[in-house]
């Protein structure tokens, strides 16, 4: 379980584009997550929806933290005991 106080969430812009009038078309839909205890940084700008990007970033963070836990257990020798 990831604690909310362990996460720093930043909203970032997707690729900026301008039209002929000079107006910026880039929307702030990208999400960046920083897991403070493990110093893990995840950024997702794949979808046009900020909610989908946030969900995918959290899924990736949970996957990476799970892999880190497995690696830690393996190094300690407790994974296959």
PAGUGU-43011 format. One record per residue (C-alpha): residue number from 1; residue in one letter; z, x, y. Coordinates in steps of 0.25 Angstrom, whole numbers. Each point is the difference from the previous one (the first is absolute). Example, Ala and Ser with C-alpha at 12.3 -4.5 7.8 and 13.67 -1.06 7.14 Angstrom:
1|a|31|49|-18 .
2|s|-2|6|14 .
//
This chain:
1|x|0|0|0 .
2|x|-4|6|13 .
3|x|10|-2|11 .
4|x|-5|-6|14 .
5|x|8|11|7 .
6|x|-7|11|-7 .
7|x|-14|-4|5 .
8|x|-7|2|13 .
9|x|-12|-9|2 .
10|x|-10|4|11 .
11|x|-12|-9|3 .
12|x|-12|8|3 .
13|x|-15|-3|4 .
14|x|-11|0|-10 .
15|x|-13|7|4 .
16|x|-3|-3|15 .
17|x|-13|-5|4 .
18|x|-6|-4|13 .
19|x|-11|-10|3 .
20|x|-10|1|11 .
21|x|9|-5|11 .
22|x|11|11|-3 .
23|x|10|-10|-6 .
24|x|8|6|-12 .
25|x|-2|-7|-13 .
26|x|10|7|-8 .
27|x|12|-9|-4 .
28|x|14|5|-4 .
29|x|-1|-3|-14 .
30|x|4|13|-7 .
31|x|14|2|-5 .
32|x|7|13|-2 .
33|x|13|1|-8 .
34|x|10|12|0 .
35|x|10|1|-11 .
36|x|11|8|7 .
37|x|8|4|-12 .
38|x|-12|6|-7 .
39|x|-8|3|12 .
40|x|-12|-8|-6 .
41|x|-11|-4|9 .
42|x|-9|-12|-4 .
43|x|-12|-5|9 .
44|x|-8|-12|-3 .
45|x|-12|-4|8 .
46|x|-9|-6|-11 .
47|x|1|-15|3 .
48|x|-3|-8|13 .
49|x|14|-7|-2 .
50|x|12|7|5 .
51|x|8|-8|-11 .
52|x|-9|5|-11 .
53|x|1|15|5 .
54|x|15|-1|1 .
55|x|1|-6|-15 .
56|x|-9|11|-5 .
57|x|7|11|7 .
58|x|14|-5|-6 .
59|x|-7|-1|-14 .
60|x|-5|14|2 .
61|x|14|5|5 .
62|x|7|-7|-12 .
63|x|-10|7|-10 .
64|x|2|14|6 .
65|x|15|-2|0 .
66|x|0|-4|-14 .
67|x|-9|12|-4 .
68|x|10|9|8 .
69|x|12|-6|-8 .
70|x|-8|3|-13 .
71|x|-3|14|4 .
72|x|15|2|4 .
73|x|5|-5|-14 .
74|x|-11|9|-7 .
75|x|5|12|7 .
76|x|14|-3|-3 .
77|x|-3|-2|-14 .
78|x|5|-14|-1 .
79|x|-13|-7|-1 .
80|x|-2|1|-15 .
81|x|14|1|-5 .
//
